[in-house]
Amino acid sequence: MIDLHLQICRSCLPVTDKSIPDDYDCKNLQAALQKAGLNANIISSPCLGVCTSPVSLTLQSPNRTTYVFKNVDLKKDQEDLIATCKLYLAAVDGWIEDATGCGTFRHLLHAKIPPI
């Protein structure tokens, strides 16, 4: 099984309600991914360097392509993120050739880094 890793930028993650725990969005996303049959390690990252376009996140796995997305709405874009994760896992080396199945995520791509 391929290890799927998502990093969500903590410095641009909006938490307007101080009664909500810092990892609230990560836990909700984790539950949605599990419900879709995806096992992912979700962590918050201190900064992903896409500060002008929050929220940013990465999609990564060892020896596979790394994707950096910007302007992500973790609630609204959840279904498209799940679709993107599924395409990523099905693609050779994680290199998605046809991103039409990614929905809005194909327009949120900031960087696509080939595996080394």
C-alpha positions in Angstrom: 0.0 0.0 0.0 1.2 3.5 -0.9 1.7 5.9 2.0 -0.3 9.0 1.3 0.8 12.2 3.0 -1.0 15.6 3.1 0.5 18.6 4.7 -1.7 21.6 5.4 -0.2 25.0 5.9 -0.8 25.9 9.6 0.3 29.6 9.2 -2.5 30.3 6.6 -5.1 27.9 8.0 -8.0 30.1 9.1 -9.4 29.5 12.5 -11.8 32.3 13.3 -13.6 30.6 16.2 -11.1 30.3 19.1 -13.2 27.6 20.6 -12.3 25.3 17.7 -9.2 23.2 18.3 -6.2 24.0 16.0 -6.4 20.6 14.3 -10.2 20.8 13.6 -9.9 21.0 9.8 -7.3 18.3 9.7 -9.5 15.9 11.7 -12.5 16.6 9.5 -10.5 16.0 6.4 -9.0 12.8 7.9 -12.6 11.5 8.6 -13.7 12.3 5.0 -10.7 10.6 3.5 -11.2 7.5 5.6 -14.9 7.4 4.7 -13.8 7.4 1.0 -11.5 4.4 1.7 -8.3 6.4 1.7 -5.6 6.0 4.4 -3.7 9.3 4.6 -1.3 10.9 7.1 -2.5 14.5 7.6 -0.2 16.9 9.4 -0.1 20.7 9.7 3.0 22.3 8.4 4.4 25.6 9.7 4.6 27.2 6.2 4.5 25.9 2.7 5.6 29.2 1.1 2.4 30.1 -0.8 1.4 32.8 1.6 -0.4 35.0 -1.0 -2.9 32.2 -1.7 -4.0 30.5 1.5 -4.8 27.7 2.3 -2.0 25.7 0.7 -1.4 21.9 1.0 0.8 19.3 -0.4 0.0 15.8 -1.6 3.0 13.5 -1.3 4.2 9.9 -1.1 7.8 8.4 -1.1 9.3 8.1 -4.6 6.2 9.8 -6.2 5.4 13.2 -7.6 4.7 15.9 -5.0 1.9 18.4 -5.6 1.5 21.8 -4.0 -2.0 23.3 -4.1 -3.1 26.9 -3.3 -6.4 28.6 -2.5 -7.8 25.4 -1.0 -11.1 25.5 0.9 -10.8 22.4 3.1 -14.6 22.1 3.3 -15.8 23.2 -0.1 -13.0 21.4 -2.1 -13.1 18.2 0.0 -14.7 16.0 -2.7 -12.3 17.2 -5.4 -9.3 16.6 -3.0 -10.5 13.0 -2.5 -10.9 12.5 -6.3 -7.4 14.0 -6.7 -5.9 11.6 -4.1 -7.5 8.6 -5.9 -6.1 9.7 -9.3 -2.7 10.2 -7.6 -2.7 6.8 -6.1 -3.7 5.2 -9.5 -1.1 7.1 -11.5 2.3 5.7 -12.2 4.7 7.5 -9.9 1.8 9.8 -8.9 2.2 11.7 -12.1 -1.4 12.6 -13.1 -1.5 13.0 -16.9 -5.2 14.1 -17.2 -6.4 16.2 -14.3 -10.0 16.7 -15.5 -11.1 14.1 -12.8 -9.6 16.4 -10.1 -12.4 18.9 -10.4 -11.5 22.4 -9.1 -8.1 21.0 -7.8 -6.7 21.1 -11.4 -7.1 24.9 -11.2 -5.5 25.1 -7.7 -2.2 23.5 -8.6 0.8 25.7 -7.7 3.6 23.2 -8.3 4.1 19.7 -9.6 7.5 18.2 -8.5 8.6 15.0 -10.2 9.9 12.2 -7.9 13.7 11.9 -7.5 
